[in-house]
Amino acid sequence: MRLMIAAAALIFAGIAWPALADDAMTPLIFGASSCTFNFFGPHATLEQAGLRSDLDLFLLLGDTSYNDGCSSVDDYRERWKMNFAKDGYRAIRAKTSLLATWDDHEVGNNWSPETVDAGLLARATQVFFEHLPLRRIPGSPNRLWKRVRWGHTAEFFVLDGRSERLPSTRETPGAVYLSRAQMDWLKASLADSPAVFKILLNSVPFANFPASFDLGKVLLDPADRWQGYKAAQEELLQFIEETPVKGCVFVSGDFHLACAGKVSA
C-alpha cells in the first residue's frame, strides 16, 4: 500500500456538506491551509478559497494564529482577533464549514507538553476554542482528536500531534507522538471506517524529508514532527499496511511550502 502526503495549501477532490446519508457516494471538494502569520497579509490562499463557491469544507492544519509572547486571556484574544479580522478568514468562514487542529503557535513557539506552564496552556486552550466553531467532546471538552464522516466517500480524522507528545521519549522504542489513548483510538477508527478515503489532519508532516530540507533546524526540525518519533511513525504505518487500511491520505501543515508524495513502511 502507498499513502499520500500533502502539505500547506492544497485542494483535494472528494464529498459534500451538509452531512450525507451514511451510504452516499457524493463528490467532495475541500481546501486546506496552515501557518497564517498574523503580522503578514493578506492571506492569499484564504482569499482565493473565499472566492470559491464549491468548497464543502476547509481544513485549518495548525498555526492558525501566531500567539508567541502572549500570557493573558486578553493577549490571546487580541492575536486571534487580528488574524480573523482579515478578509481571507472572513471570506472562508462565511463560505463553508471548518475542521481544525493546532500546532505550536496557538500557544507559543515550539511549546512542549512536558515543560509548558499549565496556566498558560489553559488560557491558550480556552481562547482557541472561543475562536473556532468546533464541537466540544462531552466529557473531554479540550480534546482535539475526533473523527467526522461524510457518507461513504470520506472520513476525516483530526489529530493532535502537539499537546500529547512526549519529547523525552522521542528516540526510544516507546516514542510517544500521540498519546496511547489517541493512537489506539486512531488505529481502531481507521480499521472500522467504511469510507473510501481516510483523511488524517496533521499539524506537521508525516513523511521523512532529507537533511537538505532542514534549513539549519530553523523551520524543519525532524524532532518536531513524526520523523523524529520513529517508533510511533512505524507503528502507525505498519498497522495501516498490515491490516490493511485502504485510502489513507495524510494532509499536513507547518512547512511553509506545498508538496505531495507517497510514504510507506
NORHU-V104736 format. One record per pair of residues at least 4 apart in sequence whose ideal C-beta (glycine too) atoms are under 8 Angstrom apart, sorted by the first residue. I is the first residue (numbers start at 1). J is the second residue. Records with the same first field share a line. If there is no record, write none. Layout:
BEGIN
I=J, J
END
This chain:
BEGIN
1=240, 241, 244, 245, 246, 248, 264
2=262, 263, 264
3=206, 237, 240, 248, 249, 250, 262, 263, 264
4=248, 249, 250, 260, 261, 262
5=205, 206, 207, 249, 250, 251, 252, 259, 260, 261, 262, 263
6=10, 12, 32, 249, 250, 251, 252, 258, 259, 260
7=205, 252, 253, 254, 255, 257, 258, 259, 260
8=32, 33, 34, 35, 253, 255, 256, 257, 258, 259
9=31, 32, 33, 34, 45, 258
10=32, 251, 258, 260
11=29, 30, 31, 32
12=29, 30, 32, 199, 249, 251
13=27, 28, 29
14=27, 28, 29, 30, 153, 154, 197, 199
15=20, 26, 27, 28, 30, 56, 57, 150, 151, 153, 154
16=20, 26, 27, 28, 56, 150, 151
17=28, 56, 57, 96, 97, 150
19=150, 151
20=24, 26, 150, 151, 153
21=151
22=149, 151, 152, 194
23=151, 152
24=150, 151, 152, 153
25=151, 152, 153, 196
26=150, 151, 153
27=153
28=56, 57, 150, 153, 154
29=54, 55, 56
30=55, 56, 57, 58, 59
31=45, 49, 52, 55, 57, 58, 59, 92
32=58, 59, 60, 61, 251, 253
33=43, 45, 46, 49, 58, 59, 60, 61, 253
34=60, 61, 62, 63, 64, 103, 203, 252, 253, 254
35=62, 63, 253, 254, 256
36=43, 46, 63, 64, 65, 83, 88, 89
37=63, 66
38=65, 66, 79, 82, 83
39=66
41=86, 88
42=47, 86, 87, 88
43=47, 86, 88, 89
44=48, 88
45=49, 88
46=50, 86, 88, 89, 91, 92
47=51, 87, 88, 91
48=52
49=55, 58, 88, 91, 92, 95
50=87, 88, 90, 91, 92, 94, 95
51=91
52=95
53=95
55=92, 95, 96
56=96, 97, 150
57=96, 97, 98, 99, 150, 156
58=92, 95, 96, 97, 98, 99
59=98, 99, 100, 156, 201, 251
60=64, 98, 99, 100, 101, 132
61=100, 101, 103, 201, 202, 203, 251, 252, 253, 254
62=101, 102, 103, 104, 105, 106, 162, 203, 204, 253, 254
63=102, 103, 104, 105, 106, 203, 253, 254
64=83, 100, 102, 106, 132
65=79, 80, 82, 83, 84, 105, 106, 131
66=79, 83, 105
67=75, 76, 79, 80, 105, 106, 107, 108, 124
68=105, 108, 109
69=75, 108
70=75, 76, 79, 108, 124
71=75, 120, 123
72=76, 123
73=77, 123, 126, 127
74=78
75=79
76=80, 123, 124, 126, 127
77=81, 127, 130, 131
78=82
79=83
80=84, 127, 130, 131
81=85
82=86
83=89
84=89, 90, 93, 131
85=89, 90
86=90
87=91
88=92
89=93
90=94
91=95
92=96, 98
93=98, 133
97=133
98=132, 133, 134
99=134, 148, 156, 158, 201
100=132, 134, 158
101=144, 158, 159, 160, 161, 201, 202, 203
102=106, 107, 128, 144, 160, 162, 163, 203
103=161, 162, 203, 204, 253, 254
104=108, 109, 110, 111, 162
105=109
106=124, 128
107=111, 116, 120, 121, 124, 125
108=116, 120, 124
110=224
111=115, 116, 121, 162
112=116, 165, 167
113=121, 162, 163, 164, 165, 166
114=166, 167, 168
116=120, 121
117=121
118=122
119=123
120=124
121=125, 163
122=126
123=127
124=128
125=129, 142
126=130
127=131
128=132
129=134, 136, 141, 142
136=141, 142
137=141, 143, 146
143=160
144=158, 159, 160, 163
145=157, 158, 159, 160, 178, 182, 185, 186
146=157, 158
147=155, 156, 157, 158, 189, 193
148=155, 156, 158
149=154, 155, 156, 193, 195
150=154, 155, 156, 195
151=195
152=194, 195, 196
153=195, 196, 197
154=195, 196, 197, 198, 199
155=193, 195, 197, 198, 199
156=199, 201
157=186, 189, 190, 198, 199, 200, 201
158=201
159=178, 182, 186, 200, 201, 202, 203
160=164, 178, 182
161=165, 177, 178, 202, 203, 204, 225, 226
162=203
164=176, 178, 179, 182
165=176, 177, 178, 229
166=170, 175, 176
167=223
169=174, 175, 176, 229
170=175, 223, 228, 229
171=175, 230
172=231
173=231
174=231
175=229, 230, 231, 232
176=180, 229, 232
177=226, 229, 232, 233
178=182, 183, 186, 232
179=183
180=184
181=185
182=186
183=187, 232, 235, 236
184=188
185=189
186=190, 200, 236
187=191, 236, 239
188=192
189=193
190=198, 239, 240, 243, 245, 248
191=243, 245
193=198, 245
195=247
196=247
197=247, 249
198=245, 247, 248, 249
199=249, 251
200=206, 248, 249, 250, 251
201=251
202=206, 226, 250, 251, 252, 253
203=252, 253, 254
204=224, 225, 226, 252, 253, 254, 255
205=209, 225, 226, 227, 250, 252, 254, 255
206=225, 226, 233, 250, 252, 263
207=226, 227, 250, 261, 263
208=227, 263
209=213, 214, 220, 222, 227
210=214
213=220
214=220, 221, 222
215=219, 220
217=221
219=255, 256
220=225, 255
221=225, 228
222=227, 228
223=228
224=228, 254
225=254
226=232, 233
227=233
229=233
230=234
231=235
232=236
233=237
234=238, 265
235=239
236=240
237=241, 263, 264, 265
238=242, 265
239=243, 245
240=244, 245, 248
241=264, 265
250=263
255=259
END
